[in-house]
Amino acid sequence: MKKLFTKALVLLLLVISAFFGLEKNISIEDYQEQAYQGEGIITFSTEKIEYSRKTESTSSIYFDFPMYECLTLPNNCAPVGGSIALGYYDEYYPNLIPNYEAVYYYKGEKYYKIISPEVDTLIAELYERMGTNQGVSGTTYEGFKTGLQSYINTQGYTVSYSSLMSSGKLNLNNVYSSLNAGKPVVLFMTSIRYVYRLHFYEYSGYDYIGVQTANAGHVSVAYGKREIKYYRNETKKVWSPIWYNPFRFINVTEEVNFRTNRYLMVSFGNSTLGYMDITDTGGVQQAINLNIF
C-alpha cells in the first residue's frame, strides 16, 4: 500500500510539473531524503518580481558541473552529493572514480558527464560507507564525512574538511572564498528554497521564477553564487522646506533597493543545476569543503 501511495504521489508531482512547465525528472526521493531526520513535501509556487532597474553579480567555479542522481536507493541525497563532489575532483585526482573520466570536451569546451554505470556504483558504495538508512532515515552529517573519507582513503588519497559556519550560522564570506578558490561547498539543509536554472525567466521590467520549497533534510553541492539587487521608484511625503508654508508636505520620489536575492548555484542531486535561495540562511545547518591531498 505504501509503495502504491508513493507511486501515485510521484505521478501527481509529474502532472503538476508538466502543468506548470517545471522539470519532469522529479523523484519523490529528492524531497524526502534526510541529512538528519524528518520528512517534507515539496511545494511548487511561482513568483513575479517587478522592478525599474536591477543589478546582478554572478560568479562560479565553472559554467557546468556534475549532475548526478539515483533512482534505485531511498533517502540517497548525501551519497549523491558526495559523488557530485568526487565527480568534480576526479579531473584533478586520477582514479578518484575508478575507470571513469568525469569530463569530456566538445568544440574546445569542457563538460561534465551526467550519469554512468561507474557513478551508479560509486553512489551505491558511498551509500554503504556513509551508513545511509542504517538506524536513521537518511545519512547523518558525521556519517557523510566518515564514509566519504573512507572511500577517498581507499582510492589512495587523504581528505580533510573545513567548516564554513560561524557560531552555528552559514558564513557567506567563507562560502564565497571557498568558491573563489575553486572548492565546491557541500550544503546540509533542513529546509530548501530551490529554483531550477531553466525556470528563472527574465523579462523587461520583471523576473518570473518557479520556486520549489520544502521543510526537508537535503544535501546539495554549491559551485557558484548569484546576487540580484532590485530597484524601484518610491514616492513618500516629506516636510516641506519652504519656510512660509511650514504645514505643507511635498511628495519626493527616489530610487530604492527594495529587495536583494542571494543564491548559491548548486547541483541539486536530481540531475539538475539551479539556484538555492540563501537570502535567509537559517535552513543551512552545516557547510563544508573538501581538502584532498
C-alpha positions in Angstrom: 0.0 0.0 0.0 2.8 2.4 0.9 4.6 1.7 -2.4 1.3 2.3 -4.3 0.8 5.6 -2.5 4.4 6.7 -3.3 4.0 5.9 -7.0 0.7 7.8 -7.0 2.3 10.8 -5.4 5.2 10.7 -7.9 2.7 10.7 -10.8 0.8 13.6 -9.2 4.1 15.6 -8.9 4.9 14.9 -12.6 1.4 16.1 -13.6 1.9 19.3 -11.6 5.3 19.6 -13.1 4.1 19.3 -16.6 1.2 21.8 -16.0 3.4 24.5 -14.6 6.2 23.9 -17.1 8.6 22.6 -14.4 11.2 19.9 -14.8 9.8 16.4 -15.4 12.6 14.3 -13.9 11.4 14.6 -10.3 11.5 11.6 -8.0 9.9 11.5 -4.6 13.3 10.6 -3.0 14.7 14.0 -3.9 12.3 15.6 -1.5 12.1 13.1 1.4 15.8 12.5 1.9 17.2 13.2 5.3 20.6 14.6 6.1 19.5 14.3 9.7 15.8 13.2 10.3 12.3 14.1 9.4 10.5 14.3 6.1 9.0 17.0 4.0 6.7 17.5 1.0 7.7 19.7 -1.9 5.6 22.8 -2.6 5.5 24.5 -6.1 4.9 28.2 -6.5 5.7 31.0 -8.9 6.8 34.5 -8.2 6.8 37.7 -10.2 9.3 40.4 -9.2 8.7 43.7 -10.8 11.4 46.4 -10.8 12.6 49.5 -12.6 16.2 48.5 -12.5 18.3 45.6 -11.3 22.0 44.8 -10.9 23.5 41.4 -10.8 26.7 39.8 -9.6 27.4 36.2 -10.7 30.5 34.0 -10.5 31.1 30.3 -10.5 33.9 27.7 -10.5 32.8 26.8 -14.0 29.6 27.2 -16.1 29.0 23.4 -15.9 29.1 21.0 -13.0 28.5 17.3 -12.4 24.7 16.4 -12.3 24.1 13.0 -10.7 21.1 11.3 -9.3 20.0 7.9 -8.0 16.6 6.4 -8.7 17.1 3.0 -7.0 18.1 3.8 -3.4 15.8 5.6 -0.9 17.0 8.7 1.0 20.1 9.0 -1.2 20.9 12.7 -1.2 24.0 12.5 0.9 25.7 9.7 -1.2 24.7 11.5 -4.4 26.1 14.8 -3.0 29.3 13.0 -2.2 29.5 11.6 -5.6 28.9 15.0 -7.2 31.9 16.4 -5.2 34.0 13.5 -6.3 32.9 13.9 -9.9 34.3 17.5 -9.8 37.6 16.4 -8.1 38.1 13.3 -10.3 39.6 15.6 -13.0 42.4 16.6 -10.7 42.9 13.4 -8.7 43.2 10.4 -11.2 41.1 7.3 -10.5 39.1 9.0 -7.7 36.3 7.4 -9.6 37.7 4.1 -10.9 37.8 3.5 -14.7 36.0 6.8 -15.3 36.6 10.2 -16.8 34.2 12.7 -15.3 34.7 15.3 -18.1 34.6 15.4 -21.9 35.4 18.1 -24.4 33.2 19.4 -27.2 34.4 22.1 -29.6 37.1 23.0 -27.1 34.7 23.4 -24.1 34.8 21.2 -21.1 31.6 19.5 -19.9 30.7 17.0 -17.2 29.1 13.7 -17.9 25.7 13.4 -16.4 25.5 9.8 -15.2 27.1 6.4 -15.9 27.3 2.8 -14.5 30.5 3.9 -12.8 28.8 6.7 -11.0 25.9 4.4 -10.1 28.4 2.0 -8.5 30.1 5.0 -6.7 26.8 6.1 -5.2 25.9 2.6 -4.0 29.3 2.3 -2.3 29.0 5.7 -0.6 25.5 4.7 0.5 27.0 1.8 2.4 30.1 3.6 3.7 28.0 6.6 4.9 25.7 4.3 6.8 22.7 5.6 4.9 19.3 4.3 6.3 21.2 2.3 8.9 19.4 3.2 12.2 18.3 6.6 10.9 16.3 7.9 8.0 19.0 9.0 5.5 22.5 10.0 6.4 23.9 11.8 9.4 26.4 14.6 9.0 29.2 12.6 10.7 28.2 9.6 8.6 28.7 11.6 5.4 32.2 12.8 6.4 33.3 9.4 7.7 32.0 7.5 4.8 33.5 9.9 2.2 36.8 9.9 3.9 36.9 6.1 4.0 36.2 5.9 0.3 38.8 8.6 -0.6 41.4 6.8 1.5 40.7 3.6 -0.4 41.5 5.4 -3.6 44.9 6.3 -2.3 44.2 9.9 -1.2 43.6 11.7 2.1 40.9 14.3 2.8 40.2 16.9 5.5 37.1 19.1 5.8 36.8 22.8 6.5 33.6 24.1 8.1 32.3 27.3 6.6 30.0 28.0 9.5 30.4 30.7 12.2 28.6 30.4 15.5 26.2 27.9 14.1 25.3 30.1 11.0 26.4 30.0 7.4 29.2 32.4 6.8 28.8 33.7 3.3 32.2 35.2 3.2 33.7 31.8 3.9 31.5 30.2 1.2 32.5 32.8 -1.4 36.1 32.4 -0.5 35.9 28.7 -1.0 34.2 29.0 -4.3 36.8 31.6 -5.5 39.5 29.1 -4.5 37.8 26.5 -6.8 36.5 24.4 -3.9 32.8 23.4 -4.1 30.7 23.6 -1.0 28.6 20.8 0.4 25.4 22.1 2.0 23.4 20.2 4.6 20.0 21.8 4.9 16.8 21.2 6.8 14.7 23.5 4.6 15.1 24.3 0.9 14.0 27.0 -1.5 15.2 26.0 -4.9 14.8 27.4 -8.4 15.7 25.2 -11.4 18.2 27.0 -13.7 15.7 26.7 -16.6 12.9 28.2 -14.6 14.4 31.6 -13.9 12.7 33.7 -16.6 14.0 37.3 -17.2 11.8 39.8 -19.0 11.9 43.6 -19.4 10.9 45.1 -16.1 10.3 41.8 -14.2 11.6 38.4 -13.4 9.3 35.3 -13.2 10.6 32.3 -11.3 9.3 28.9 -10.4 10.2 28.1 -6.8 10.2 24.8 -5.0 10.2 24.8 -1.2 10.3 22.0 1.4 11.0 21.6 5.1 13.2 18.5 4.5 16.7 17.4 5.2 18.7 17.6 2.0 22.3 17.7 0.7 23.4 19.7 -2.3 26.7 20.9 -3.7 27.3 24.6 -4.5 29.7 25.7 -7.3 28.9 29.4 -7.7 26.9 32.4 -6.4 24.4 34.9 -7.8 23.2 38.1 -6.2 20.4 40.2 -7.7 19.5 43.7 -6.4 16.1 45.0 -7.4 15.3 48.7 -7.5 12.1 50.7 -8.0 11.0 54.3 -7.6 9.0 55.1 -4.5 7.2 58.3 -3.6 6.9 59.5 0.0 5.7 62.6 1.8 8.3 64.8 3.5 8.1 68.0 5.4 8.3 71.0 3.1 11.5 73.1 3.4 9.6 76.2 2.3 9.7 78.5 5.4 6.5 80.4 4.7 4.3 77.3 4.4 5.6 75.1 7.3 2.5 72.9 7.4 2.8 71.7 3.8 4.1 68.2 2.9 5.5 67.5 -0.5 6.0 64.3 -2.5 9.5 63.2 -3.1 10.3 60.3 -5.5 13.5 58.3 -5.1 15.0 55.0 -6.2 15.3 52.4 -3.5 16.8 48.9 -3.4 13.6 47.2 -2.2 14.8 43.6 -2.5 18.1 41.6 -2.7 18.0 37.9 -3.7 21.0 35.8 -2.9 21.5 32.4 -4.4 24.1 29.6 -4.5 24.4 27.8 -7.8 24.0 24.1 -6.9 23.9 20.7 -8.3 20.7 19.6 -6.6 21.1 15.9 -6.7 18.4 15.0 -9.3 20.4 15.7 -12.4 19.6 19.4 -12.5 21.5 22.6 -11.8 19.8 25.6 -10.3 19.8 28.2 -7.6 19.4 27.6 -3.9 18.0 30.7 -2.3 20.1 31.6 0.7 18.7 35.1 1.3 17.7 33.5 4.6 20.5 31.2 5.6 18.6 29.6 8.5 17.9 26.4 6.7 21.6 25.6 6.3 22.8 23.5 9.3 26.3 22.6 8.0 28.5 23.7 5.1 31.9 22.2 4.4 34.5 22.0 1.6 36.9 19.2 0.9 40.7 19.3 1.0 42.1 16.3 -0.9 45.8 15.5 -1.0 
